Amino acid sequence: MELNDTTDYQLCFACGQRNPYGLKLVFQLENDTIVSDFRPQAEHQGFPGVIHGGIVATILDEALNRTTMLADVPAWTMTGRLDIRYKRYVPYGPLLRVRAKLEMQRGRMAQASGYVTLAEDENVILAQAHGTFMALSPEMITNLMHENPAMRDFFAPHAQKPSDEVAL
Ligand SMILES: CCCCCCCCCC(=O)SCCNC(=O)CCNC(=O)[C@H](O)C(C)(C)COP(=O)(O)OP(=O)(O)OC[C@H]1O[C@@H](n2cnc3c(N)ncnc32)[C@H](O)[C@@H]1OP(=O)(O)O
């Protein structure tokens, strides 16, 4: 299972390593948990010294979204709903850590939860989230691969099987 896009696309705002404006998140698997560390840059602040809530939301969104790769039927998903509780302000400076877990999968829908802490102190939760994610249809993945050939390797396991293909 590939958690990170290593194709020559890599333009996702959260995880694309070629996106000059992106967060360049890299995900790892620790048992059943998706984990990523992130060091905010000056331009990620809202109030001085405080990481913008939208950036925190992006980190949580992307991490929760990745948990659907851990499902019995792994799937690339669209975020349908994301509920965030900002418990404490996220400081500019220290390394951050996000952890996310898949809670359930039923049909095309999955639910996940996760939280952001300082990497050096995971006891204090700064923000936590719960979300609902809907699997991209095989047809959509097939279209994505058609329009973005560079992403074929990434999406191929989730594309339509030849037997599913509709005769033209
Ligand atoms: C390249 C490297 C990797 C990149 C990863 C990038 C991750 C990016 C994460 C994102 O930012 S995704 C972009 C932000 N999200 C969107 O743009 C989603 C926009 N919304 C949609 O496309 C559709 O509304 C959605 C896919 C979420 C659902 O539409 P569907 O047509 O697939 O579902 P439908 O409306 O038929 O509903 C099917 C079931 O799901 C339920 N459902 C749909 N949307 C829901 C929702 N939001 N929350 C809870 N349940 C939902 C719905 O009630 C229903 O339940 P039942 O079957 O029991 O009737």
Ligand as a Chemical Component Dictionary entry (heavy atoms), coordinates in Angstrom:
data_LIG
# 
_chem_comp.id                   LIG 
_chem_comp.type                 NON-POLYMER 
_chem_comp.pdbx_formal_charge   0 
_chem_comp.three_letter_code    LIG 
# 
loop_
_chem_comp_atom.comp_id 
_chem_comp_atom.atom_id 
_chem_comp_atom.alt_atom_id 
_chem_comp_atom.type_symbol 
_chem_comp_atom.charge 
_chem_comp_atom.model_Cartn_x 
_chem_comp_atom.model_Cartn_y 
_chem_comp_atom.model_Cartn_z 
_chem_comp_atom.pdbx_ordinal 
LIG C1  C1  C 0 -2.755  12.742 -5.023 1  
LIG C2  C2  C 0 -2.367  12.286 -3.693 2  
LIG C3  C3  C 0 -3.509  12.043 -2.732 3  
LIG C4  C4  C 0 -4.391  13.209 -2.626 4  
LIG C5  C5  C 0 -5.354  13.052 -1.473 5  
LIG C6  C6  C 0 -6.145  14.310 -1.423 6  
LIG C7  C7  C 0 -7.137  14.321 -0.286 7  
LIG C8  C8  C 0 -7.918  15.581 -0.441 8  
LIG C9  C9  C 0 -9.045  15.648 0.520  9  
LIG C10 C10 C 0 -9.975  16.684 -0.020 10 
LIG O1  O1  O 0 -9.736  17.850 0.147  11 
LIG S1  S1  S 0 -11.288 16.154 -1.005 12 
LIG C11 C11 C 0 -11.957 17.715 -1.584 13 
LIG C12 C12 C 0 -12.994 18.255 -0.639 14 
LIG N1  N1  N 0 -14.209 17.458 -0.735 15 
LIG C13 C13 C 0 -15.001 17.586 -1.801 16 
LIG O2  O2  O 0 -14.783 18.349 -2.701 17 
LIG C14 C14 C 0 -16.201 16.696 -1.820 18 
LIG C15 C15 C 0 -17.377 17.368 -2.542 19 
LIG N2  N2  N 0 -18.556 16.531 -2.371 20 
LIG C16 C16 C 0 -18.748 15.456 -3.174 21 
LIG O3  O3  O 0 -18.049 15.209 -4.145 22 
LIG C17 C17 C 0 -19.885 14.560 -2.821 23 
LIG O4  O4  O 0 -20.866 15.258 -2.101 24 
LIG C18 C18 C 0 -19.429 13.333 -1.981 25 
LIG C19 C19 C 0 -18.370 12.558 -2.778 26 
LIG C20 C20 C 0 -18.859 13.712 -0.622 27 
LIG C21 C21 C 0 -20.627 12.437 -1.758 28 
LIG O5  O5  O 0 -21.307 12.301 -2.983 29 
LIG P1  P1  P 0 -21.701 10.881 -3.522 30 
LIG O6  O6  O 0 -22.500 11.105 -4.778 31 
LIG O7  O7  O 0 -20.540 9.996  -3.614 32 
LIG O8  O8  O 0 -22.624 10.309 -2.379 33 
LIG P2  P2  P 0 -24.208 10.423 -2.299 34 
LIG O9  O9  O 0 -24.622 11.855 -2.235 35 
LIG O10 O10 O 0 -24.799 9.538  -3.358 36 
LIG O11 O11 O 0 -24.478 9.769  -0.876 37 
LIG C22 C22 C 0 -24.152 8.396  -0.660 38 
LIG C23 C23 C 0 -24.317 8.120  0.823  39 
LIG O12 O12 O 0 -23.302 8.821  1.541  40 
LIG C24 C24 C 0 -23.897 9.739  2.469  41 
LIG N3  N3  N 0 -23.154 10.989 2.427  42 
LIG C25 C25 C 0 -22.886 11.705 1.348  43 
LIG N4  N4  N 0 -22.164 12.791 1.671  44 
LIG C26 C26 C 0 -22.015 12.741 3.002  45 
LIG C27 C27 C 0 -21.373 13.574 3.936  46 
LIG N5  N5  N 0 -20.771 14.687 3.562  47 
LIG N6  N6  N 0 -21.389 13.212 5.227  48 
LIG C28 C28 C 0 -22.020 12.099 5.615  49 
LIG N7  N7  N 0 -22.640 11.257 4.774  50 
LIG C29 C29 C 0 -22.631 11.576 3.484  51 
LIG C30 C30 C 0 -25.295 9.981  1.931  52 
LIG O13 O13 O 0 -26.177 10.329 2.995  53 
LIG C31 C31 C 0 -25.636 8.637  1.365  54 
LIG O14 O14 O 0 -26.022 7.740  2.398  55 
LIG P3  P3  P 0 -27.091 6.600  2.134  56 
LIG O15 O15 O 0 -26.507 5.711  1.098  57 
LIG O16 O16 O 0 -27.265 5.952  3.485  58 
LIG O17 O17 O 0 -28.310 7.316  1.651  59 
# 
loop_
_chem_comp_bond.comp_id 
_chem_comp_bond.atom_id_1 
_chem_comp_bond.atom_id_2 
_chem_comp_bond.value_order 
_chem_comp_bond.pdbx_ordinal 
LIG C1  C2  SING 1  
LIG C2  C3  SING 2  
LIG C3  C4  SING 3  
LIG C4  C5  SING 4  
LIG C5  C6  SING 5  
LIG C6  C7  SING 6  
LIG C7  C8  SING 7  
LIG C8  C9  SING 8  
LIG C9  C10 SING 9  
LIG C10 O1  DOUB 10 
LIG C10 S1  SING 11 
LIG S1  C11 SING 12 
LIG C11 C12 SING 13 
LIG C12 N1  SING 14 
LIG N1  C13 SING 15 
LIG C13 O2  DOUB 16 
LIG C13 C14 SING 17 
LIG C14 C15 SING 18 
LIG C15 N2  SING 19 
LIG N2  C16 SING 20 
LIG C16 O3  DOUB 21 
LIG C16 C17 SING 22 
LIG C17 O4  SING 23 
LIG C17 C18 SING 24 
LIG C18 C19 SING 25 
LIG C18 C20 SING 26 
LIG C18 C21 SING 27 
LIG C21 O5  SING 28 
LIG O5  P1  SING 29 
LIG P1  O6  DOUB 30 
LIG P1  O7  SING 31 
LIG P1  O8  SING 32 
LIG O8  P2  SING 33 
LIG P2  O9  DOUB 34 
LIG P2  O10 SING 35 
LIG P2  O11 SING 36 
LIG O11 C22 SING 37 
LIG C22 C23 SING 38 
LIG C23 O12 SING 39 
LIG C23 C31 SING 40 
LIG O12 C24 SING 41 
LIG C24 N3  SING 42 
LIG C24 C30 SING 43 
LIG N3  C25 SING 44 
LIG N3  C29 SING 45 
LIG C25 N4  DOUB 46 
LIG N4  C26 SING 47 
LIG C26 C27 SING 48 
LIG C26 C29 DOUB 49 
LIG C27 N5  SING 50 
LIG C27 N6  DOUB 51 
LIG N6  C28 SING 52 
LIG C28 N7  DOUB 53 
LIG N7  C29 SING 54 
LIG C30 O13 SING 55 
LIG C30 C31 SING 56 
LIG C31 O14 SING 57 
LIG O14 P3  SING 58 
LIG P3  O15 DOUB 59 
LIG P3  O16 SING 60 
LIG P3  O17 SING 61 
# 
